[in-house]
Every structure is written in C-alpha cells, then in structure tokens.
Amino acid sequence: MSTFPKHELGQALMMALLDFQQRLDADLAKRGVRGIRARHRKVFMTLERNGASRSVELAEKIGVRPQSMMKTVHELEELGLVTRSADPSDSRAKLVAFTKQGRAFIDELTRSTEIVWDQYAAMVDEKELQQAMQLLSRLSAAGIRSAA
C-alpha cells in the first residue's frame, strides 16, 4: 500500500469529482438527457435531501450567492424540473420543489450514477469501492455535523 502526501488530498478528491461528473454527463448525453450542469445537480442533491426549500437556503447549503442561486433555479424552472410556490410560513417567500418531470430526472441521474458505479467497479475491486464509499460517507457526515 502506497502512502499519499497529505497535501494531495484536495487534488485527489477534486479530480475524482471531475471524473465522476464527466462520466455522469457522458452517460446522460448518451441517453438523450441534456442541459443539466453541475450547478443544477447541486440543487437536485440539496432538494432531494432536504425537501422544498427557499432559494436563500439552497444558496447557503450549496455555498453560492443568492443571486447565483436565483439564476440556477430560474434555469431549472424553464426546463420544467422545479417549481416555485408560496411558502405557507411566509407568503413573501417562495419554496423551490421538484416537478413531476424533476422527479423523473432524479431517476435518470440514479441510472447514470449506477452506470458510473459499474465503470468504477470494473477498474477496482467492488469491495474496495464499497470501502471508499463508506469512508467518504463517514467523512461527509462528520463534516456536516461539525459545520452545524
């Protein structure tokens, strides 16, 4: 087993994310799903985990400016993937939620993610891939808890 320099952690994680996103985009495009970018997927991931949310809350969770989030939400709304409706707790605010078409897109993302999993499993042992996922999940959960 080789030892990696600690300072290469960020580079390795970002390169893995870039590779994953490229593979995901390639599979989605092969199946005719176009127009979705990484910034859109971040909204999907956050809504999927947290349910309907205000744009300001989405921006905070994702780490972008509220103006950028409004643009992204508008793009997703034009694609028919999300809708904005009045927040029952504050009629001045709008909640962003998935449309039926948005839920169908999650199914497409799930299929593509499973295909990328299979591609990675063909490169490394499936057991190693499972272990890597467990480790990344633990790190992510620990980071979320410490940030709260």
C-alpha positions in Angstrom: 0.0 0.0 0.0 1.4 3.4 -1.0 1.3 6.4 1.2 0.0 9.7 -0.3 1.2 13.1 0.8 -1.4 14.9 2.9 -1.3 18.0 0.7 -2.7 16.0 -2.2 -6.0 15.2 -0.5 -7.9 18.1 -2.1 -6.5 17.5 -5.5 -7.4 13.8 -5.4 -10.9 14.5 -4.3 -11.5 17.2 -6.9 -10.0 15.0 -9.7 -12.3 12.2 -8.6 -15.3 14.5 -8.6 -14.3 15.9 -12.1 -14.0 12.3 -13.4 -17.4 11.3 -11.9 -19.1 14.4 -13.3 -17.7 13.8 -16.8 -18.8 10.2 -16.7 -22.2 11.1 -15.5 -22.6 13.8 -18.2 -21.5 11.4 -20.9 -24.0 8.7 -19.8 -26.8 11.3 -19.5 -26.0 12.6 -23.0 -25.8 9.1 -24.4 -29.4 8.6 -23.2 -30.5 12.0 -24.6 -30.6 13.9 -21.3 -29.0 17.3 -22.0 -28.9 20.8 -20.5 -28.1 19.8 -16.9 -24.9 21.2 -15.4 -23.0 20.6 -12.1 -24.7 23.7 -10.6 -28.1 22.2 -11.4 -27.2 18.8 -9.9 -26.2 20.6 -6.6 -29.8 21.9 -6.4 -31.1 18.5 -7.0 -28.9 16.9 -4.4 -29.9 19.5 -1.8 -33.7 19.4 -2.6 -33.6 15.6 -2.5 -32.1 15.5 0.9 -33.9 18.5 2.5 -37.2 18.8 0.6 -38.8 22.0 -0.7 -36.6 24.9 0.3 -36.2 28.7 -0.2 -33.7 29.8 -2.8 -31.7 31.6 0.0 -31.5 28.4 2.0 -30.4 26.5 -1.1 -27.7 29.1 -1.8 -26.4 28.8 1.8 -26.3 25.0 1.8 -24.6 24.9 -1.6 -22.2 27.8 -0.9 -23.2 30.2 -3.6 -24.5 33.8 -3.6 -28.3 34.1 -3.5 -28.3 35.9 -6.9 -26.5 32.9 -8.5 -29.0 30.5 -6.9 -31.9 32.5 -8.3 -30.4 32.2 -11.8 -29.9 28.5 -11.4 -33.5 28.0 -10.0 -34.8 30.1 -12.9 -33.0 27.8 -15.4 -34.3 24.7 -13.8 -37.8 26.2 -13.8 -37.5 26.9 -17.5 -36.5 23.3 -18.0 -39.7 22.3 -16.1 -37.7 20.5 -13.4 -38.6 22.6 -10.4 -41.4 25.0 -9.5 -41.7 27.9 -7.1 -44.7 28.3 -4.8 -45.7 30.4 -1.9 -44.2 29.4 1.4 -47.0 28.7 3.8 -45.0 30.1 6.7 -44.2 33.3 4.9 -46.3 34.4 2.0 -43.5 36.8 0.8 -41.1 33.8 0.3 -41.2 31.1 -2.4 -40.4 27.4 -1.9 -38.5 25.6 -4.6 -39.7 22.0 -5.1 -39.4 19.3 -7.8 -42.0 18.9 -10.5 -43.0 15.5 -11.8 -40.5 15.9 -14.6 -37.9 16.8 -11.9 -38.6 13.6 -10.1 -38.2 11.7 -13.4 -34.9 13.4 -13.9 -33.7 12.1 -10.5 -34.5 8.6 -11.8 -32.2 9.4 -14.8 -29.5 10.6 -12.5 -29.8 7.5 -10.5 -29.5 5.3 -13.6 -26.4 7.2 -14.7 -24.8 7.1 -11.3 -25.3 3.3 -11.2 -23.6 3.0 -14.6 -20.7 5.1 -13.4 -20.5 2.8 -10.3 -20.2 -0.2 -12.6 -17.5 1.6 -14.6 -15.5 2.2 -11.4 -16.1 -1.3 -10.1 -14.6 -2.6 -13.4 -11.5 -0.6 -12.6 -11.0 -1.6 -9.0 -12.3 -4.3 -6.8 -16.0 -3.9 -5.8 -15.1 -4.4 -2.2 -12.6 -1.5 -2.4 -15.2 0.7 -4.0 -17.7 -0.1 -1.2 -15.0 0.7 1.4 -14.2 4.0 -0.3 -17.9 4.9 -0.3 -18.1 4.1 3.4 -15.1 6.2 4.2 -16.3 9.2 2.1 -19.8 8.9 3.7 -18.2 9.0 7.2 -16.1 12.0 6.3 -19.1 13.8 4.8 -21.3 13.1 7.8 -18.6 14.2 10.2 -18.1 17.4 8.3 -21.8 18.1 8.2 -22.1 17.6 12.0 -19.1 19.8 12.7 -20.4 22.6 10.5 -23.8 22.7 12.2 
